[in-house]
Amino acid sequence: MKHATWKWFFIRRFLLILALVSFSEAALNLWYEEAVYPWVEETFHISFFMANGGSGQTVGMLLRGVAFLAALGVCSQFPNIAGVGLQGLAEKFAGKHLSSLIISQTSHMSPKETWIYVLGTAFFSILVVLTLLLPYAVAAVAFSHMVGQHIRQLEEQERRQQEEYNRRRNLLLSDVAHDLKTPMTTVAGYAKALLEEEGAPRREYLEAIYGKSMQMGGLLNLLFEYVKLDSEGYQLDKTEEDLWELLRECIAALYLDFEEKEMELFLEIPEEEARMPVDKLQFQRVATNLLNNAIRHNPKGTKVSVKAEWEDGAASICIRDNGAPIPEKTAAYIFDPFVSGDESRKSKGGSGLGLSIAHKIIAMHGGSLSLSQEPVGPWTKSFILCLNLPVDKGK
């Protein structure tokens, strides 16, 4: 369907442009024949060769005339034999009628008058050629403008269709997450109640049911959060916060988890404040997710570094470790939804939504979140979060 639309668009526009160019060229030729050529002959006493060329003059005829006039001027600078040979070639190119017409204008002139005639006529011919080419140039610009406008309209149409598709998709995901959340909560509640009874049979089965139910509940919460962030009209609840203090709170909340995995934590967080308008809850969600990933996806004894810097109203947080790098084929899509990495990462309970949510939150703050796997000292991979102070446009 799209190809058919383009085909008819080009056919209609091409025929329109062709008709306008033909009309413009005919009008210009009529103007030259009836007004310009007579004025030139009366004013400068020069009979322009196109004035006797008949109706239906073309750019090609003008170009051949200009070439023949140039050849006449050059011929006078060559010896007789060479000049005659060059003039013969020029006459053959211009055509018998056109060359005879031009030669008849110069047959009674002196060499000096002939040279002046050739130069003047050549200059005037170039002006005429440029004028007759003007409709083609205007047509080319107009056609390119039409094509560009049509492309922009198609892109806008596709953008609206994509937005509508995303809206419907998010609505579907939200409904599914909401509908699944209630039964999963019920299953988890019953499993927990049975576990609390003394002498509960098949306790390991109940523990598995409860654990998986809680895991599914967490996944549904993440899915719901992802859809909420992507929903039209969602706004961040920004307040003036000290980023470094928020970061310290996130690290403190996970300190026991770092100790449990015997991880060595290196902190480089400035003492001075770094105040910036952010959504406190969402910013801490991002920082906690990055720190949790460092704990969850690295072996015991891994070294983890958290380095924060503030310069010229820009804040950067680098969370890095010396664990195994993320496979290249996964690293390229690490911030896409449902990308968990290799099988070992999937087996550790990753949903593939955490980093996608983090990336979206930082983008909504006007910042960036990226992955770097270029070794820096002992560190093999780094997640780099950057935020800039918003510019006050009123200043």
Order of alpha helices (4+ residues) and beta strands (2+ residues): alpha-alpha-alpha-alpha-alpha-alpha-alpha-beta-alpha-alpha-beta-beta-alpha-beta-beta-alpha-alpha-alpha-beta-beta
